[in-house]
Amino acid sequence: MRFSISPSANKNALKSHAWLGLAVSVLMYWVCLSGALSVFSQELLRWEQPHIADNLDYTPASIQTAYERFLAMKDGITNGNIVVRLPTHDMPRARISADGESWNISPSGTLSEPLSTPITDLIVDLHVALHLPEDIGMMIVSMLGAILVALIISGVIGHRRIFKDAFRLRTGNNEQLTQGDLHNRMSVWGLPFHLMIAITGVYFGLASFLTSIYADTLYDGKKMDLFADLYGTSIQVEHQPKVANVAQALSEIDSIAPNTQPVFVTLENATKDNQYILLGSQHLDKLIYSEQYRFDSHGQYIDKVGYSDGDAGQQALFSVYRIHFGHFGPEAMKIFFGLMGFALTIISVTGINLWLAKRQKQDALNQLWLGFVWGTPIGLTVAALLELTLSLPPKPVFWLVLVTGLIASLMQNVLAKTHHRLLNVLAVLLVVLAVTHFVGHYPDSLVLNSVVIDAAFIVFALCVWRYRHSRVRKGWNR
């Protein structure tokens, strides 16, 4: 018997798909756009401070020196953990953090200068928490992930020819047909990826909520028992030295876990009597972010938590981060994730464009949507420019520019003029950003990472310019 969807189910799915999309349109767009950019957060971190040399030649002794100098700078006292991010091929720099401050570490073990990445933070914080307080923002973003799952499912059910027309893309003078085909085709081509992104996105903000449910239903409300199964049992040490022997732990890991890549060292309960060392090392044949090896403050090995050889569910749980952001495999994988993230952004935009086109009228909603869609990248670009040139805080600048853009859009009477002006402004600003960064950081900006990112801004500007001219040629929105 052949499976088929009834016309009524099809109609209801389409209706729910449309209303769900409209309800979260702006938030979904922000999360998708910033998510695509956040895939390259490590590259953007290096782009912001190109004068910090990339280097993998760090020794356990140099990390120990940096740790001791950082501790001395803090007068031997911290209020939380101390975390050392070790250099890796995808992030060939080391840094040390505690109490809300971070310092770059040179290969010799000196603290070169504070880590300063406000532009990257602007983008990542928009994706993770929409610039809201972290707990609230992450919860909202995770709910958007769940809504995205519903949108994907309802879209597949509602569009009966979605797979049959998988390679049909009409690019003529009918904007409604073009927007609809682009929305549906990109949805089909990226369906597995988008579903994976949505599901993994749900996890980040809802983890604590789900933990409470699992603890109540499976562990009689005993959260600590659940945490022990997920994160390993806690260890108890006492009478530990105030200054830990990090170098000893780093030297031991090569024999304890050969063919792994150490990525971080955490001084748990730093400077306290029960301090111990948590060393995260990445198993290159697995997707988990890292296995955690535990040492006492003398650098003597105690045990490992067991993520690398734990149950499949536990390994899946600790693979979510790398899977969500594409931080695994070769650089081509990261580029693929970035492109697919931009595709999801286009899908979120064309869905609303299609709904607006079907209304067959133009009013303040059309102007506002244009302001949100193009005002967001304009705001991000202006915020980056003013941070590079005047060291202005990016977040207030971003929101000020976005609100200004929305007001300016509403004051326009002709939709096409608004659209073309926004596209012109964005194209020019992207070129100015690339040139400003290159000139402002010259000759440090000649490093490959900075050259590639500056070139990417110019390529995006050319794409925006070409898109603008294609609209003029086809006479859309006149």
ABEGO torsion letter per residue (X at the ends): XBBBBBAAAAAAAAAAAAAAAAAAAAAAAAAAAAAAAAAAAAAAAAAABAABBBBABBBAAAAAAAAAAAAAAAGGBBABBBBBBBBBAABBBBBBBBGGBBBBBBAAGBBABBBBBAAAAAAAAAAAAGGBBAAAAAAAAAAAAAAAAAAAAAAAAABAAAAAAAABBBABABAAAAAAAAAAAAAAAAAAAAAAAAAAAAAAAAAAAAAAAAAAAAAGGBAAAAAAAAAEBBBBBBGBBABBBAAAAAAAAAAABBGBBBABBBBBGBGBAABBBBBBBBBAABABABBBBBBBAAGBBABBAGAAABBAAAAAAAAAAAAAAGBBEBAAAAAAAAAAAAAAAAAAAAAAAAAAAAAGBBBAAAAAAAAAAAAAAAAAAAAAAAAAAAGBBAAAAAAAAAAAAAAAAAABABAAAAAAAAAAAAAAAAAAAAAAAAAAAOAAAABAAAAAAAAAAAAAAAAAAAAAAAAAAAGBGX
